[in-house]
Amino acid sequence: MKEVQIFLVDDHRIFREGMKSLIEMEGVGKVCGEASNGKEFLTAIEDNVPDLVLMDISMPVMNGIETTKFAVERHPDIKVIALSMHGDEEYYYKMIESGVKGFLLKDSGIKEIERAIDSVLDGDSYFSNELLRRIITNINNPDKKEVANTSDLSKREQEVLVEICNGLTNDEIAEKLFISAQTVKGHRSNLLSKTNCRNSASLVMYAIKNKIIEL
């Protein structure tokens, strides 16, 4: 099996070195490139697009939001996981709108890093429970917008949405709900259309905001 090619984008060299060592020593993948800001990264991937990118949110020159947006526009299949610190919560929605597939805390252990990478490469999204709690705290802020009307979602669509939030794959959802994987794909497509979400990460945020799931 081909080794996963991972690109690290973070303005702290010591963090990149530590993450690289962790990823390669544990056999999670191969770090094929590093950049200290978004501009460096976009130049570096013009001729060689990695399988997955671990992207810092706050960086000089070009931040993670702008960088992800440009990267996804140029390379629609690129998969990006945002690296988050406490205080980054206000940027979560913008990162998802830019095309991020998941979020990892910077102090995550190797097992969680591996789970996040596997989930995103499989086409799913990834949020740690702690990150979800932070998102909920922000959503419950009275300054936030009112929740959307979820009445357009069928009971089955809501069931599928809950399992997407639980991190299950299409095959796992199909087995749990006793339906075919193709049917799950249909429900997922309908969910994206009805909620105006662009990916699974957006669906997770939608489900939390509209209290379809609770932690």
N, C-alpha and C positions, 0 to 999 in steps of 0.2 A: 504494500500500500504506500502511496506517495506521502512523504512527510509534509505536514501542514506548514505553509510558508506564512510567517507572522511578521508584521511590520510594527515597530514601536514608535509612537509619536508623543514625546513629552519633553518639556524644557529642562528637566532635571536629569543630568547625566548619571548621577549615582542611582536614581530610581530606575532608569533604563537598564543599567548594568545589572542591578539586582533582579529585575524582572526577566532579563535575558537568561541569566544564570539559572533562575528557578525553572523557567520554561524548558530549557534545553537539558538540564540535569535530570528533570523528571520525565523527559521524553514526550512532552506535550506537543512539541513542534519545533521548527527551526526558525530562528529570528533572522530574516533575510535582509533587514534594513532598519535603520534608525533615523529619526529626525528630531530636531529640537523645536520646530515650529511647523505650522501648516504649509508655509511656502516651500520650505525644504522638502517636505513630504510630497507635495504635488509634483515637484520637479523630478523627484527620485522615482516615482511610479509611472512616468510617461511611457517607458518602454518595458516595464516589468511590473505587472499588477500582482500584489500578494493575495493569498487566499483570505486573509483576515487582518484587520488593523485594530490595534489597541490605541485609542486616541484620547489624549488628555483634553479636558474641556477648556481650561484657562491657560493660554500660552501667549507669549509676545509675538509680534509681527502679524500672525494670523491665528486666530483661536480655533478651537475644535468645531464650533458651530459652522463657521465659514468654510473651514477646510473640508468637513464632511459633506457639506452641500455641493461644493465644487467637485469633490472626488466622485460622488454618486452621479452627478450630472455627466461627468466624463466617462465613468466606468460603472454603469448601472448594476452590475453584478457584484460589486465590491461589498464586503461585509465589514461593518464597523461596530466595535464595542467601545463605549465611552468609559474612561477611567475617572471615577468620581471621588471627591473629597467632601467633607462636611462643609456646607456653604454653597455647594454647586446646585442645590435643589431648584433654584429659580431658573436654571438653564435647561432642565430636563425636557420640557416641552419643545423648546427650540432645537435641541439635539435630535429629538425624535422626528420633528418636522424636516430636519436636514437629511434624515435617512439612517440614523443609528438603529441598530438591531437589538441592543441591550446595554446594560450598565454594570460595571464592576467597581466595588470599592477598592481604593488603592492599597489597602491593607489586607485584601482577601488572601486566603491561603491557596495553595496550589490545587487542592481538590475543587474548590469553587471556581478557580480560573479555568480548570480543565472542563468542568461542567458547562460553564458559560460559553467557552469556545466550541465545544461539541454541539450545544443547543443551537447556536447561531449558524454554524456550518451546516446543520441539518435543516435550516430554513425556519427555525423557531426564534423566539425572543428570549432574553434572559434578564431577570431582575432578582437581586438578592432580597430576602425578606426585610432586611434593615432598610434598604433603599425604598421598598414599597411603603414601609411605615413613614418614611420621610415624605414621600409623595402624598400620602393620605393626610399628613399633618398640613402640608401646603394647601391641599384641596379644601380642607376644612377651615382654612383661613377665610374670614368673612369678606375679604376683598376679592375673592375669586368669583368667577362667573357662575351663574346658575347652571345646574346640571341639565343635560339634554333629555328629551322624551324618548324612552326606550320602548314605547308601546308597539313600534314597528317590528320589533324582534320577536320571532316566534319562540315558544317555549323550548323547542329543540335547539334553535340558534343560541339561545341564552345558555343552555346546557353545554353546547360546544364551546362557547366563549369562556365559560368557567374553567373548562379543562385546558383551553389554550393558556389561560392565566396560570394554571397549575404546572405548565411547562410540558404537557404531554404532546407527543407527535401525533400526526394524523392517524397512523396505524394504532397507536395506543388509545386514542380517543374512540376510534372505531370499535376496538375490542371492548372498551369499558361501556359504551352506549349500545352495543350490539347492532351496529350498522356498518356499512362498508366504508373503506377508506375513501373511495370515490365520492360517497355521499358527504363525508366529512369535508372534503375539498370543496364541494358545492356550498355547504353551509359557511365555510370560511370565506369563500368568495362573496356570498351574500352579506356576510357580516361587514366585510370591508366596504362594500358598496353602500349599505344602509347607514353605516356610521361615519362615512367619509374618512375612514382611516386608510393609511397607505401601507401599513405592515402590521405584523403581530405585536410589535412593541407599542404601536399606537392603540391597538385593541386592548392591551392590558391597561393602559392609562384610561381609556374610555370606560372600561369595566369598573375601575376603582372610582372614578369620578361619579359614575352613575349608580354606585353602591350595588352593582351586580355581584361583586365579591367583597368579602370583608376579611381582614387579618386580625 
